[in-house]
């Protein structure tokens, strides 16, 4: 379609010409920002054009038909035809630019599932690179995807432009390869961004890597009531108890730590992780108030730091540009999140388990990095344990069996504690006034 960029604005122009059209007795108003209002109800932008793919959506069937009528006029003007075999109308699940859109959220494209299922272990570095690149396109769906792909990436670098011998595919790597395929073909579901709901950002750091998860409340009556209570009175009931209102994942993200980041004190590492997590979600969090699920002490130490490390001071200044409230939640309170999600394993529970695995490994190797007094007494809190001899260990192969085994051990610890200390802790750290 030669006029794909101009077509969108012509469609909007036609819509504005018809701005006085009434449907059901309510006036349709179309603003310069491409937002449509029926009466007092705002319908968000309902047209998206990417190359030759056009997506129309609205909460009102008549508005969608109006969009389609305008598009037909533009097509007729430029003598463009429809490929009916590539068109979908009023379906519950439709593919758009590699993702399937459903009424409840977004999934990986179902059209790719057969190709991924039939993918055999690659026999050379180029084929392995193609596989990891395809999986990386969906890296926001599974938790800690970048860390779980790390053994594959090391294998690719080792056999770049070479044939991969069969012996290089250990049983663990074969299991990981199959797990990664099932993580995508199980059709994981992530809820969509909704600016009308509050957002929660959870971050976790260890010497191996850092990760975040962006969440929002679900649409159950309990969550709607809790959202109203949160906005009106500031009382946060989300994930305070196992049977209370829940949070659903919007997207996941992770990456391995750089060499200098592996030696941070835990407070510095948590600050680096939060700074990176906010930057990754800036389009959702900038200019709005959000809730930060984390260890309150780490944020306090970073914001109140007055030592000689200018890097930490700069991070504190960057964080002051956002409006957030710090909320402390016991991780076990989040383990039942999204239990109805169509996923190969519970995604939030998997995220928490992997974060615990990395943290336990790091605490065993560098106990001083998790000692609060070391943050103030060390000459440089960004180099904790760097002078000690360390053996570079191979990355963990995070297969589903390994994660499930570790998760069962955590469950035993939870049962032993009898969950007697379930208390809500909401810190009043705010970077701007209410």
C-alpha positions in Angstrom: 0.0 0.0 0.0 1.9 3.1 -1.3 0.0 5.7 0.8 0.0 3.9 4.1 1.2 6.9 6.1 -1.0 9.4 4.5 -4.0 7.1 4.5 -4.3 7.2 8.3 -4.6 11.0 8.4 -7.0 11.0 5.5 -9.2 8.6 7.4 -9.0 10.9 10.5 -9.8 13.9 8.3 -12.9 12.1 7.0 -13.9 11.3 10.5 -13.6 14.9 11.5 -15.7 16.0 8.6 -18.4 13.7 10.0 -17.9 15.0 13.6 -21.5 16.1 13.8 -22.8 12.5 13.1 -24.9 11.3 16.0 -25.3 7.7 17.2 -28.0 6.9 19.7 -28.6 10.6 20.2 -25.1 11.3 21.6 -22.7 13.6 19.8 -19.5 12.2 18.6 -16.5 14.5 19.1 -13.1 13.9 17.6 -10.1 15.7 19.1 -6.8 16.6 17.4 -5.1 13.9 19.3 -7.2 11.2 17.5 -9.4 10.5 20.5 -13.1 10.0 20.0 -15.7 10.8 22.6 -19.3 9.7 22.6 -21.1 11.9 25.1 -18.9 11.7 28.2 -17.3 8.4 27.3 -13.8 8.4 25.9 -12.9 5.9 23.2 -9.2 5.6 22.8 -7.5 5.7 19.5 -9.2 3.2 17.3 -6.9 3.1 14.2 -3.4 1.8 13.9 -1.6 1.5 10.6 1.8 -0.3 10.4 3.1 -0.7 6.8 0.2 -2.5 5.2 -1.5 -3.8 8.3 -4.6 -1.8 9.5 -6.2 -2.5 12.9 -9.6 -1.1 13.9 -11.0 -1.3 17.4 -13.6 0.4 19.6 -16.0 -0.3 22.4 -18.9 0.4 20.1 -19.7 -1.6 17.0 -21.1 1.4 15.2 -17.8 3.2 15.6 -15.9 0.3 14.1 -18.2 0.3 11.1 -17.7 4.0 10.8 -13.9 3.5 10.8 -14.3 0.8 8.1 -16.5 2.9 5.9 -13.9 5.7 6.0 -11.1 3.3 5.1 -13.1 2.0 2.2 -13.4 5.6 0.9 -9.7 6.0 1.0 -9.1 2.7 -0.7 -11.5 3.6 -3.4 -9.8 6.9 -4.0 -6.3 5.3 -4.4 -7.7 2.2 -6.2 -6.5 -0.2 -3.5 -8.2 -3.5 -3.0 -8.6 -5.8 0.0 -7.2 -9.3 0.3 -10.2 -11.0 1.8 -8.1 -14.1 2.8 -6.0 -11.8 5.0 -8.9 -9.9 6.5 -10.6 -10.7 9.8 -13.8 -9.2 11.0 -15.2 -9.1 14.5 -13.2 -12.1 15.8 -12.3 -12.9 19.4 -8.7 -13.5 18.5 -6.9 -11.7 15.7 -3.2 -11.5 14.8 -1.5 -8.2 14.4 2.2 -7.6 13.9 3.2 -11.0 15.5 0.8 -10.8 18.4 -2.7 -12.2 18.9 -5.2 -9.7 20.4 -8.0 -11.2 22.5 -10.7 -9.6 24.7 -8.8 -10.4 27.9 -5.2 -9.6 26.7 -2.4 -10.2 24.3 -0.7 -13.5 23.3 2.1 -14.7 21.0 0.8 -15.2 17.4 -0.9 -18.6 17.1 0.3 -18.9 13.5 3.9 -19.3 14.7 3.1 -22.2 17.1 3.5 -25.0 14.5 6.8 -23.7 13.3 8.1 -23.4 16.9 6.8 -26.9 17.8 8.5 -28.5 14.8 11.8 -26.7 15.4 14.5 -29.3 16.1 17.7 -28.6 18.0 19.8 -26.4 15.7 22.8 -28.0 14.1 24.8 -24.8 13.6 25.3 -21.4 15.1 23.3 -19.5 12.5 20.2 -21.7 13.0 20.5 -21.3 16.8 20.7 -17.6 16.4 17.5 -17.6 14.3 15.7 -19.6 17.0 16.9 -17.3 19.9 16.0 -14.2 17.8 12.4 -15.5 17.2 12.0 -16.3 20.9 13.5 -13.0 22.0 10.7 -11.2 20.0 8.3 -12.6 22.7 10.7 -11.8 25.6 8.0 -9.8 27.5 5.7 -12.8 27.9 7.8 -15.3 30.0 9.6 -14.1 33.2 13.4 -14.0 33.1 13.5 -14.9 29.5 16.8 -13.2 28.8 18.4 -15.1 31.7 16.9 -18.4 30.6 18.3 -17.9 27.0 21.8 -17.2 28.3 23.1 -20.8 28.0 21.7 -20.9 24.4 23.5 -17.6 23.6 26.8 -19.0 25.0 26.4 -22.0 22.8 25.8 -19.8 19.8 28.9 -17.7 20.5 31.0 -20.8 20.9 29.9 -22.3 17.5 29.5 -19.1 15.5 29.5 -20.0 11.8 30.3 -23.6 12.8 28.4 -26.9 13.1 27.2 -27.7 16.6 28.3 -31.2 17.5 25.6 -33.4 19.0 27.6 -33.9 22.2 27.3 -30.1 22.8 23.6 -30.6 23.4 23.6 -31.8 27.0 20.4 -33.3 28.4 19.8 -30.1 30.4 20.1 -28.0 27.2 17.7 -30.2 25.3 15.2 -29.9 28.2 15.7 -26.1 28.2 15.2 -26.0 24.4 11.9 -27.8 24.8 10.8 -25.7 27.8 11.5 -22.5 25.9 9.3 -23.7 23.0 6.5 -24.6 25.4 6.7 -21.3 27.1 5.6 -19.6 23.8 3.3 -22.2 22.4 1.3 -22.5 25.7 -0.2 -19.1 24.6 0.8 -17.0 27.6 -1.7 -14.2 28.3 -0.7 -10.7 29.4 -3.3 -8.1 30.2 -3.2 -4.9 28.3 -2.2 -1.4 29.4 -5.1 0.5 30.9 -4.4 4.1 32.0 -7.5 4.1 34.2 -6.0 1.5 36.6 -3.0 2.0 39.0 0.3 0.4 38.0 2.7 -1.6 40.2 6.3 -2.2 39.4 8.3 -5.0 41.1 12.1 -5.2 40.6 14.7 -7.8 41.7 18.4 -7.7 41.5 21.3 -10.2 42.0 24.8 -10.5 40.8 23.7 -12.7 38.0 21.0 -10.4 36.6 18.2 -8.0 37.2 14.5 -8.3 36.3 11.2 -6.4 36.6 7.5 -7.1 36.3 4.8 -4.5 35.5 1.4 -5.3 36.9 -2.1 -3.9 37.3 -5.3 -4.9 39.1 -7.6 -7.4 37.4 -11.2 -6.7 36.6 -12.9 -8.7 39.4 -15.4 -6.9 41.7 -12.9 -7.2 44.6 -10.1 -5.5 42.6 -12.5 -2.8 41.4 -13.5 -2.1 45.0 -9.8 -2.2 46.2 -8.8 0.2 43.4 -11.5 2.7 44.5 -10.3 2.4 48.1 -6.7 2.9 47.0 -7.5 6.1 45.0 -9.8 7.6 47.5 -8.1 6.7 50.8 -4.6 5.4 49.9 -5.3 2.0 51.5 -3.5 -0.7 49.5 -5.2 -4.2 49.7 -3.6 -5.8 46.6 -1.6 -8.9 47.4 -1.9 -8.3 51.1 -3.5 -11.7 51.6 -3.7 -14.9 49.5 -7.5 -14.6 49.0 -7.6 -10.8 48.5 -7.6 -8.7 45.3 -4.8 -9.7 42.9 -2.4 -8.1 40.4 -2.0 -9.3 36.9 1.2 -9.1 34.8 1.3 -6.6 31.9 4.9 -7.4 30.8 8.1 -9.0 32.1 11.7 -7.9 31.5 15.2 -9.1 32.5 18.9 -8.8 31.5 22.2 -10.1 32.7 24.4 -7.8 34.9 27.4 -6.1 33.4 30.7 -6.9 34.8 30.8 -3.8 37.1 27.2 -4.5 38.2 28.1 -7.9 39.6 30.1 -6.4 42.5 27.5 -3.9 43.7 26.2 -3.9 47.2 22.6 -5.1 47.3 21.3 -1.5 47.9 23.3 -0.2 44.9 22.2 -3.2 42.8 18.5 -2.7 43.7 18.8 1.0 42.8 20.4 0.1 39.5 17.7 -2.4 38.8 14.9 0.0 39.6 16.4 2.8 37.5 16.6 0.4 34.6 13.1 -1.1 35.2 11.6 2.4 35.2 13.4 3.4 32.0 12.1 0.2 30.3 8.6 1.2 31.3 8.9 4.9 30.9 6.1 5.2 28.4 3.7 3.7 31.0 5.1 5.4 34.2 6.2 8.9 33.1 4.0 11.6 34.5 1.8 9.3 36.5 1.7 8.0 40.0 2.7 4.3 40.4 3.5 1.9 43.2 6.9 0.3 43.7 6.9 -3.2 45.2 10.4 -3.6 46.7 12.5 -3.5 49.9 11.8 0.0 51.3 15.3 0.2 53.0 17.1 0.0 49.6 15.2 2.9 48.2 15.8 5.0 51.3 19.5 4.3 51.3 19.8 5.4 47.7 17.6 8.5 48.0 19.4 9.6 51.2 22.9 8.7 50.1 25.4 11.4 50.9 28.7 9.6 50.3 31.5 10.1 47.7 30.0 8.0 44.9 28.6 10.5 42.4 26.9 7.7 40.4 24.5 6.9 43.2 23.7 10.6 43.7 22.9 10.9 40.0 20.6 7.9 40.3 18.8 9.5 43.2 18.2 12.6 41.2 16.8 10.6 38.3 14.4 8.8 40.6 13.2 12.1 42.0 11.8 12.8 38.5 9.1 10.1 39.0 6.1 10.0 41.3 5.9 6.7 43.2 4.9 5.2 46.5 7.0 2.4 47.8 5.0 -0.7 49.0 6.5 -3.6 50.8 4.9 -7.0 50.2 6.1 -10.4 51.3 7.0 -12.3 48.2 4.9 -15.3 49.2 1.8 -13.1 49.1 2.3 -12.8 45.3 2.9 -16.5 44.7 -0.8 -17.2 43.8 -1.0 -14.3 41.3 -2.6 -15.1 37.9 -3.3 -18.7 38.7 -5.8 -18.9 35.9 -3.4 -17.6 33.3 -2.9 -19.9 30.3 0.8 -20.4 30.8 3.4 -23.2 31.0 3.8 -22.7 34.7 2.5 -19.8 36.8 4.4 -16.7 35.4 4.6 -14.5 38.6 5.4 -17.5 40.8 8.1 -18.6 38.3 9.5 -15.0 38.4 9.7 -15.0 42.2 11.2 -18.4 42.3 14.0 -17.6 39.8 14.7 -14.3 41.6 15.0 -16.2 44.9 17.4 -18.7 43.3 19.7 -15.9 42.0 19.6 -14.1 45.3 20.4 -17.2 47.4 23.4 -17.9 45.1 24.7 -14.4 45.5 24.2 -14.4 49.2 26.2 -17.6 49.5 29.1 -16.1 47.5 29.1 -12.5 48.8 27.4 -12.3 52.2 28.9 -8.9 52.8 27.0 -7.4 49.9 23.8 -8.1 51.8 25.0 -6.6 55.1 23.4 -3.2 55.7 26.4 -2.0 57.6 28.7 -2.8 54.7 27.0 -0.2 52.6 28.1 2.6 55.0 31.4 1.1 56.2 32.9 0.0 52.8 35.2 2.4 51.0 33.3 1.8 47.8 29.8 0.1 47.9 30.0 -0.6 44.2 33.0 -3.0 44.6 31.9 -5.4 47.4 33.9 -8.6 47.2 35.7 -7.7 44.0 39.1 -8.3 45.6 38.2 -11.8 46.8 39.1 -14.7 44.5 36.1 -15.9 42.6 35.6 -18.6 40.0 33.5 -17.7 37.0 30.6 -20.2 37.2 28.6 -21.3 34.2 25.1 -19.8 33.9 22.3 -21.7 35.5 20.2 -23.8 33.1 16.7 -22.8 34.3 14.6 -25.7 33.1 11.0 -26.2 34.4 12.1 -29.2 36.5 14.8 -27.1 38.3 12.4 -24.2 38.9 9.6 -26.5 40.2 12.1 -28.3 42.5 13.3 -25.0 44.0 9.7 -23.8 44.3 8.7 -26.8 46.3 11.5 -26.1 48.8 10.2 -22.5 49.2 6.7 -23.9 49.7 8.0 -26.0 52.6 9.5 -22.9 54.2 6.2 -21.1 53.9 4.3 -23.9 55.5 6.8 -24.1 58.3 6.3 -20.4 59.1 2.5 -20.9 59.2 2.1 -17.5 57.5 1.6 -15.9 60.9 3.3 -12.6 60.0 1.2 -11.5 57.0 1.2 -7.8 57.6 0.8 -5.0 55.1 3.8 -2.6 55.0 3.3 0.5 52.9 6.1 3.1 53.0 5.2 6.7 52.5 8.2 7.4 50.2 6.9 9.8 47.6 9.0 11.8 45.1 6.4 14.5 44.5 3.4 15.8 46.4 -0.1 14.2 46.1 
